Amino acid sequence: MTTGRLAFFPVALLACLLSLLPLPACKEKGSPLPQFPVEIHRYEKALMELDTSHIQNGLEQIAPRFGLYLQGADLSDTINLLRIKYFIQDPVVKQAYRKIESTYSDWEKTSAGLSLLFARIRSLFPDFRDPEVYTYISYYDFANRVLYLDSVLSIAIDLYADGNEKAMDEIGIPRYLSRRLDSRYLLPDAAKVIGSALMPPMEKSTLLDYMVSDGKLIYFMQEVLPQAEPALLLAYTDEEYLWCESHEREVWQYLVQQNLLFETDPLRFRYFVNEGPFNPLLQGAPARLSQFIGFQIVERYMRKSGKNWESLLKEEPLAILRESGYKP
């Protein structure tokens, strides 16, 4: 990240996340899922509506509300002020903001979606508290598009606006990634990041470890987003997901025949776990097949064993595989 992007990057993000207090919530067993209104704090809107001819005064006024992004920024420093002004006036940023405003003309719908998502997460993790939600323009920072820590959820909303393909091509984001950057993926990505933080860490040394870990996470996403199609949860196109369904047995046979399930050398199974446009080891296969196979294993385990969510979190990968009886 370059210093010229001071205006949009969370300057002291981790420190701010740790300092904010969680919101109160409660849930009685057997009662309907309690939902709480979710206020979306829109840093990008506050920033883009500033009068750039009086940039310092404007920033000082919004700084108390957006310390998540402005804490540590010297708002009396001329160079900082110029960087922020140039960021606001950047044609790429202006175009991104127009796309955001077009995509999210009804923020109440997004708030309601987040509220229901948080309620379902609480049903699985009773200690979870609804985080404060912030949005900002990241200049298409794909790696940090959703950040979560305890009481704050920060969303790079420019990566969840529709119709940004051309801008992302110019930035250099590969198409196999940019096709997953629109409004459909906001809730799945939020669920994935929160789930990753809440679920107990798993030691991953073998491919089976990666598969079951991925499978547990996708299963969590399905539980909190029950209306979402599996292809969306797995970040596959419909064609990629259809390939996985049609070649599930072939994939499993390859893993078994090549003795990859208990392989500990990540170089040998990297095409099954890493991002990429495709898996070169199987003709027509998409990348990240560990997620698809792991999800099938976990689903069958839960269906066959009849165990609850807490049991799934504690169970070891080999035990899950054995009890699932997975044989596509």
C-alpha positions, 0 to 999 in steps of 0.5 A: 500500500502506497503512502499516497492512499492515506485517505482510504486505508485504515491507518491504525486499524488493529489498534482501533478495532481492539479499543472499541467495545462490543455491543450488548446482545442476548438470546433465550434458548428456544426463542426466535432469533433476536435481531438488532438494527445495524447502522452502517458507518459510511466513511466513503460517503463522508469523505467524498462529500467533503468540500476540498477547498476546506479539506482540513476543516472537513476532515476535523469534523468527521474524524471523531466518527471515523477514527478507524481510518483517520486515527494517527493522520496528522490533519494539520500536515499539508502533505497529508491534506494534499494526499487526501484531496487528490484521493477524493479527486482521483477519477478512479475513486470518483467512478468507484463512488458512483458505482457504490451509490448506484449499487446501494441505493437502498442501504436498509436492505444491506443493513437488514441482511447484516442484521439477520446474518449476525443473528444466525451467527449468534445462534451458533456462537452465543458469545458473538456480539454484533460488530460496528460496521464501517465501509470505505473505498480501498482503491480495490485492495482485494487482499483486505476487502473485509476485516473483522476483529471482535467488535468491528467489521470494516468493508472495502465497499468499492469491491462490492459494487456492481459494474466495476470490471473495467476498473479492476482490469485496469488496476490489474486484478485477474478476472478469476478474482474480479468476477467475485467482486460485486454485491452478491459476495458481500454477505458471504465474504463477511460470513467467511471472515467472521467464521474464520475468526470465531472457529477454533484454529485447526492445525493444518499439515495434511491435505485432509486437514485443509479439506476438513477445515475448509469444509467446516467453514463452508458448512458454517457459511451455509448455516448462517446464509441458508438461502445462498447457493452452494456455488456462491458460498464456494465462490465458483461460477455455475459452470465451475460448480457443475464441473465439481458435481459432475467430476466429484468421484474423479477428483476423489479417486485422483486424491486417493490414487496419488496418496495426497490425502495425508500428504504433508508437502504443500507443493504436492497439493497446492493446486487443490488449496490455492487460489488460481484460474484453474487446477492444471492436474485435472482437465477442466477443473477449477482451483480450490477443490479442497473446499468443495470436497471438504464441504461434501465430507462435512455435510455427509458427516453431519447428516450421517452422525446426527451430531450438533455444531459444537461436536463438529467444531471439536472433531478431528479430520480423520474421525470426520472422514471415517464417520462420514463414510464419504465415497462419491 
